[in-house]
Amino acid sequence: MQSNQNTGMAIVAADPAYPGVVLRPGSSGSEVARMQLYLNGLRDAAYPTLIRLTVDGRYGSGTASTVMQYQVLNGLSMDGLIGRNTWDSIVGEYNTLIGGSSDTYPGIALRPGSRGEDVRHMQRRLNELARIYTAINPQNADGIYGDHTTNAVRRFQEQFGLSADGILGLNTWNKIVSVYEAVTAGRPTAVVTPYPGNPLRVGSTGDSVRFVQSYLNAIHGTPHLNVDGNYGQATARSVAAFQAISGLTPDGIVGAGTWPALISAFNATL
């Protein structure tokens, strides 16, 4: 481990790990934003002479200058680039002084077209949550923010009271982390999925149908419905069976009375 010459503290192992590519002028993305955010945090905690950076994910001359300042203060090669040694030093010291990890928001929103390890990390978190909240579509954790990731983020947002824009901003990032932590602690978070506004019936399609199918599978204890967003006869029969045991009219239609009963019954399974 490298010692920090300014504080005398030992630098702990980097988490998140070095992304595998040198960040340099012209680089962009959430890894750059994370370094800007972390350098600002270290400025406030230990290095008041560092120039404060705008956290925009763009590696310009200002970022390079602040990186060089940090490198000089820590006995690193003063090239203004963030390679493995500089990354590990910044991340390790930030984690020691302030507290951070791969679950720390990187400073800018991830959105369709984003790429990198932060995207991959959130894809993995969403895949883990999809084991319980099965309306969230599993995806390849490939670090590419495409349609599958957008859909998974939106379906998470819809279930947990967030604006369903499919973008991983601060609120969505932190909610994913908190729901994941609750699941790993054995206390899964209840969903607050809003009623879509119109009854769901045979022929209906979309995310609201996926939620119905997902929740019914959990309530019945057997994944007998395909969570595909298509309201067919099998879904209607399962809805009617749920209504019958819940004291509701067994018409196979999810209206304003059946929806909250379904949400409550699902949450009771968590």
C-alpha positions in Angstrom: 0.0 0.0 0.0 1.1 3.5 -0.7 1.4 6.1 2.1 -0.1 9.5 1.8 2.6 12.1 2.5 0.1 14.7 3.5 -1.9 12.8 6.1 0.3 9.8 6.9 -2.6 7.5 6.3 -2.3 4.2 4.5 -4.2 4.0 1.2 -6.6 1.0 1.2 -7.4 -1.2 -1.8 -9.2 0.7 -4.5 -13.0 0.1 -4.7 -14.1 0.8 -7.4 -11.2 -0.8 -9.1 -9.1 0.9 -11.8 -11.2 0.8 -15.1 -8.3 -0.6 -17.2 -7.8 2.5 -19.3 -5.8 5.7 -18.6 -8.0 8.7 -18.2 -6.5 11.7 -20.0 -7.4 15.0 -21.6 -10.2 14.2 -24.0 -11.6 11.3 -21.9 -15.2 11.5 -20.9 -17.8 9.6 -18.9 -18.6 8.6 -15.4 -15.1 7.4 -14.5 -13.9 10.9 -15.2 -16.8 12.4 -13.2 -16.0 10.1 -10.3 -12.4 11.3 -10.2 -13.5 14.9 -10.3 -16.0 14.3 -7.5 -13.4 12.4 -5.4 -10.7 15.1 -5.9 -13.2 17.8 -4.8 -13.9 15.7 -1.7 -10.2 15.2 -1.0 -9.7 19.0 -1.4 -12.3 19.6 1.3 -10.9 16.9 3.6 -7.2 17.2 3.3 -5.9 19.2 0.3 -7.2 22.8 0.5 -4.7 23.9 -2.3 -6.3 21.7 -4.9 -8.3 23.6 -7.5 -12.0 22.7 -7.3 -13.4 21.0 -10.3 -16.7 21.1 -12.1 -18.1 17.5 -12.0 -19.1 17.1 -15.7 -17.3 13.9 -16.8 -15.1 15.8 -19.2 -11.3 15.6 -18.8 -10.1 19.1 -19.7 -7.1 21.1 -18.8 -8.5 22.0 -15.4 -8.9 18.4 -14.4 -5.4 17.6 -15.7 -4.0 20.5 -13.6 -5.7 19.3 -10.4 -4.5 15.8 -11.0 -0.9 17.0 -11.3 -1.3 18.9 -8.1 -2.5 15.8 -6.4 0.3 13.7 -7.9 3.0 16.2 -6.6 1.5 16.0 -3.1 1.6 12.2 -3.1 4.9 11.5 -4.8 3.3 10.2 -8.0 4.6 10.7 -11.5 3.4 14.2 -12.4 1.9 13.6 -15.9 -1.7 14.9 -15.3 -3.0 11.4 -16.3 -5.0 9.0 -14.2 -3.4 5.7 -14.6 -3.6 2.8 -12.2 -1.3 4.3 -9.5 -3.1 7.6 -9.5 -6.5 6.0 -9.6 -5.7 3.7 -6.7 -4.3 6.5 -4.7 -7.3 8.9 -5.2 -9.9 6.1 -4.6 -8.1 4.5 -1.7 -7.6 7.9 0.1 -11.2 9.0 -0.6 -12.5 5.7 0.9 -10.3 6.2 4.0 -11.0 9.8 4.6 -14.6 10.2 3.4 -16.0 6.7 2.7 -16.9 5.4 -0.7 -17.1 2.3 -2.8 -18.4 1.1 -6.1 -21.9 1.9 -4.8 -21.0 5.6 -4.5 -22.7 7.7 -7.1 -20.1 8.7 -9.7 -21.2 12.4 -9.9 -23.1 12.4 -13.3 -26.2 10.5 -14.5 -25.8 7.3 -16.5 -28.1 7.2 -19.5 -28.6 5.5 -22.9 -25.2 5.5 -24.7 -23.1 5.6 -21.5 -20.4 2.9 -21.2 -18.0 1.7 -18.5 -17.6 0.0 -15.2 -20.2 2.1 -13.4 -22.8 1.0 -16.0 -21.6 -2.6 -15.5 -21.9 -2.3 -11.7 -25.5 -1.0 -11.9 -26.4 -3.8 -14.4 -25.2 -6.3 -11.9 -27.1 -4.7 -9.0 -30.3 -4.7 -11.1 -29.8 -8.3 -12.1 -29.5 -9.2 -8.4 -32.7 -7.3 -7.6 -34.5 -9.0 -10.6 -34.4 -12.3 -8.7 -37.0 -10.9 -6.3 -38.6 -8.1 -8.3 -39.0 -10.2 -11.4 -40.7 -7.6 -13.5 -37.1 -6.1 -13.9 -35.7 -7.7 -17.0 -32.3 -9.5 -16.5 -29.5 -8.3 -18.8 -26.0 -8.9 -19.8 -23.6 -7.0 -17.6 -21.6 -5.7 -20.5 -21.1 -2.1 -19.4 -23.2 -0.8 -22.3 -26.3 1.3 -21.5 -28.7 0.2 -24.2 -32.3 -0.7 -24.4 -32.2 -3.6 -21.9 -30.6 -1.4 -19.3 -33.0 1.5 -20.0 -35.9 -0.9 -19.6 -34.6 -2.4 -16.4 -34.0 1.0 -14.9 -37.4 2.2 -15.8 -39.1 -0.9 -14.4 -37.2 -0.4 -11.1 -38.2 3.3 -11.0 -41.9 2.5 -11.6 -41.9 0.1 -8.6 -40.1 2.4 -6.1 -41.8 5.8 -6.5 -39.2 7.4 -8.8 -39.7 9.3 -12.1 -39.7 6.6 -14.7 -37.3 8.1 -17.2 -34.9 5.1 -17.6 -32.0 7.3 -16.5 -29.6 6.5 -13.6 -29.4 9.8 -11.8 -28.6 10.4 -8.2 -32.0 9.5 -6.8 -32.3 6.3 -8.8 -28.7 5.2 -8.2 -29.0 5.7 -4.4 -32.4 3.9 -4.4 -31.0 0.9 -6.3 -28.2 0.7 -3.7 -30.5 1.0 -0.7 -33.0 -1.6 -2.1 -30.0 -3.9 -2.8 -28.7 -3.4 0.7 -32.1 -4.2 2.1 -32.4 -7.4 0.1 -28.9 -8.6 1.2 -29.9 -7.8 4.8 -33.0 -10.0 4.5 -35.4 -7.1 4.6 -36.6 -6.5 1.0 -38.2 -3.1 0.3 -41.9 -2.9 -0.3 -43.0 -1.7 -3.8 -45.2 1.3 -4.2 -46.1 0.7 -7.9 -48.8 3.2 -8.9 -52.1 2.1 -10.5 -51.8 2.7 -14.3 -55.0 4.6 -14.4 -57.0 2.2 -16.5 -58.1 -1.4 -15.9 -55.8 -4.2 -17.2 -57.5 -7.0 -19.1 -57.0 -9.5 -21.8 -55.2 -7.7 -24.6 -53.4 -5.2 -22.4 -49.6 -4.9 -22.7 -46.7 -3.1 -21.1 -44.9 -2.7 -17.8 -48.0 -2.6 -15.7 -48.9 -6.1 -17.0 -45.4 -7.3 -16.2 -45.8 -6.1 -12.6 -49.1 -8.0 -12.3 -47.5 -11.2 -13.6 -44.5 -10.8 -11.4 -46.5 -10.1 -8.3 -48.9 -13.0 -9.0 -46.0 -15.4 -9.3 -44.7 -14.4 -5.9 -48.1 -14.5 -4.3 -48.8 -18.0 -5.6 -45.3 -19.1 -4.8 -44.8 -20.6 -8.3 -43.6 -18.7 -11.4 -46.5 -20.1 -13.5 -46.9 -16.9 -15.6 -44.4 -15.7 -18.2 -43.4 -12.2 -17.2 -43.7 -10.8 -20.7 -46.1 -7.9 -20.4 -48.8 -9.6 -22.5 -52.2 -10.0 -20.7 -53.4 -13.3 -22.0 -55.9 -15.9 -20.7 -53.4 -17.4 -18.3 -52.9 -14.0 -16.6 -56.6 -13.5 -16.5 -57.2 -16.8 -14.8 -54.5 -16.1 -12.3 -56.0 -12.7 -11.5 -59.4 -14.3 -11.1 -58.0 -16.9 -8.7 -56.3 -14.1 -6.7 -59.5 -12.1 -6.6 -61.5 -15.1 -5.4 -59.3 -15.7 -2.4 -59.1 -12.0 -1.7 -62.9 -11.4 -1.5 -63.0 -9.5 -4.8 -65.2 -10.1 -7.8 -63.3 -12.8 -9.8 -63.6 -11.1 -13.2 -60.0 -11.5 -14.2 -59.6 -7.7 -14.7 -57.1 -5.7 -12.6 -59.0 -2.5 -11.8 -58.7 0.2 -9.1 -59.8 -2.3 -6.4 -57.7 -5.3 -7.4 -54.5 -3.3 -8.0 -53.9 -2.2 -4.3 -54.8 -5.6 -3.0 -52.3 -7.2 -5.4 -49.6 -4.7 -4.3 -50.3 -5.4 -0.6 -50.3 -9.2 -1.1 -47.0 -9.1 -3.0 -45.4 -6.9 -0.3 -46.5 -9.5 2.3 -44.4 -12.1 0.5 -41.2 -10.1 0.9 
